[in-house]
Amino acid sequence: MPFLRTSNPAMLNSEFHPLAARELMDAVDHYESLAPGKGLELARQVQESIHRICEFPESVPVTRGQVRSLLIQPSTRWHFTLHYRVKPGCVRILAFAHQNRSPFYWLRRM
């Protein structure tokens, strides 16, 4: 999926942990199977969120150690959080987590 990696000289690049990429693709597929277009809407919202964190990576609060967590908006429609870490020149997406899933299951990915 093209939004799994960004490349723009004015902002940081992004990369997904392979399991985070799988989580996102599974969620998009699931919502697309419920209603055509709904999965693509989620994918667009995630792409916008990733663009925002690549442009302003430290604007999101730290939630654990060096990990920052951004709720996908609108949070009343999407119940997902992007957990990421800022590394030199890169934003590493550690998890695309559903908010009802066990918290911090993804910590080993750091």
C-alpha positions as CSV (number, residue, x, y, z in Angstrom):
1,M,0.0,0.0,0.0
2,P,1.5,3.3,-1.0
3,F,0.7,5.0,2.3
4,L,2.9,2.6,4.3
5,R,5.9,4.8,3.5
6,T,6.3,8.5,3.0
7,S,9.1,10.4,1.4
8,N,9.2,14.1,1.4
9,P,12.4,16.2,2.0
10,A,10.5,18.7,4.1
11,M,9.5,16.1,6.7
12,L,10.5,12.8,8.2
13,N,10.0,9.5,6.4
14,S,7.7,6.9,7.9
15,E,8.0,3.2,8.0
16,F,5.7,0.5,9.5
17,H,6.7,-2.4,11.6
18,P,5.6,-5.4,9.5
19,L,3.0,-6.4,12.1
20,A,1.6,-2.9,12.2
21,A,1.3,-2.9,8.5
22,R,-0.6,-6.2,8.7
23,E,-2.9,-4.7,11.4
24,L,-3.7,-1.7,9.2
25,M,-4.3,-3.8,6.1
26,D,-6.6,-6.2,8.0
27,A,-8.6,-3.3,9.4
28,V,-9.0,-1.7,5.9
29,D,-10.1,-5.1,4.5
30,H,-12.5,-5.6,7.3
31,Y,-14.2,-2.2,6.9
32,E,-14.2,-2.6,3.2
33,S,-16.1,-5.9,3.5
34,L,-18.7,-4.3,5.7
35,A,-19.4,-1.4,3.3
36,P,-17.6,-0.6,0.1
37,G,-15.6,2.5,0.5
38,K,-15.5,2.4,4.3
39,G,-12.1,0.7,4.3
40,L,-10.7,3.2,1.8
41,E,-12.0,6.0,4.0
42,L,-10.1,4.6,7.0
43,A,-7.0,4.3,4.8
44,R,-7.3,7.9,3.8
45,Q,-7.7,9.0,7.4
46,V,-4.6,7.0,8.4
47,Q,-2.6,8.5,5.6
48,E,-3.5,12.0,6.7
49,S,-2.6,11.1,10.3
50,I,0.8,9.7,9.2
51,H,1.4,12.8,7.1
52,R,0.7,15.0,10.2
53,I,3.0,13.0,12.5
54,C,5.8,13.1,9.8
55,E,5.5,16.8,9.6
56,F,5.2,17.4,13.3
57,P,6.4,14.2,15.0
58,E,6.8,15.6,18.5
59,S,3.4,17.3,18.6
60,V,1.8,14.1,19.8
61,P,2.1,13.3,23.5
62,V,4.5,10.6,24.8
63,T,2.4,7.7,26.2
64,R,5.1,5.2,27.2
65,G,8.9,5.5,27.2
66,Q,9.6,7.1,23.8
67,V,6.4,6.0,22.2
68,R,3.8,8.6,21.1
69,S,0.2,7.6,20.4
70,L,-2.2,9.3,18.1
71,L,-5.9,8.6,18.0
72,I,-7.3,8.2,14.4
73,Q,-9.9,10.9,14.0
74,P,-12.8,11.2,14.3
75,S,-12.4,9.0,17.3
76,T,-16.2,8.5,17.4
77,R,-16.0,6.7,14.0
78,W,-12.6,5.0,14.2
79,H,-11.4,3.2,17.3
80,F,-7.7,2.9,16.4
81,T,-4.5,4.4,17.7
82,L,-1.2,4.8,15.9
83,H,1.7,4.1,18.2
84,Y,5.0,5.3,16.9
85,R,8.5,6.2,17.8
86,V,10.6,9.1,16.4
87,K,14.0,7.9,15.2
88,P,16.7,9.9,13.5
89,G,15.2,10.9,10.1
90,C,12.2,8.5,10.5
91,V,8.9,7.9,12.2
92,R,8.5,4.2,13.0
93,I,4.9,3.0,13.3
94,L,4.9,0.3,15.9
95,A,1.2,-0.6,16.0
96,F,-2.1,0.2,14.4
97,A,-4.1,-0.8,17.5
98,H,-7.8,-1.2,18.0
99,Q,-8.6,0.5,21.3
100,N,-10.5,-2.5,22.6
101,R,-7.4,-4.7,22.2
102,S,-5.1,-5.6,25.1
103,P,-3.1,-2.5,25.8
104,F,0.6,-2.5,25.1
105,Y,0.6,-5.9,23.3
106,W,2.9,-4.3,20.8
107,L,5.7,-3.3,23.3
108,R,8.0,-6.0,22.1
109,R,8.2,-4.3,18.7
110,M,10.3,-1.4,19.9
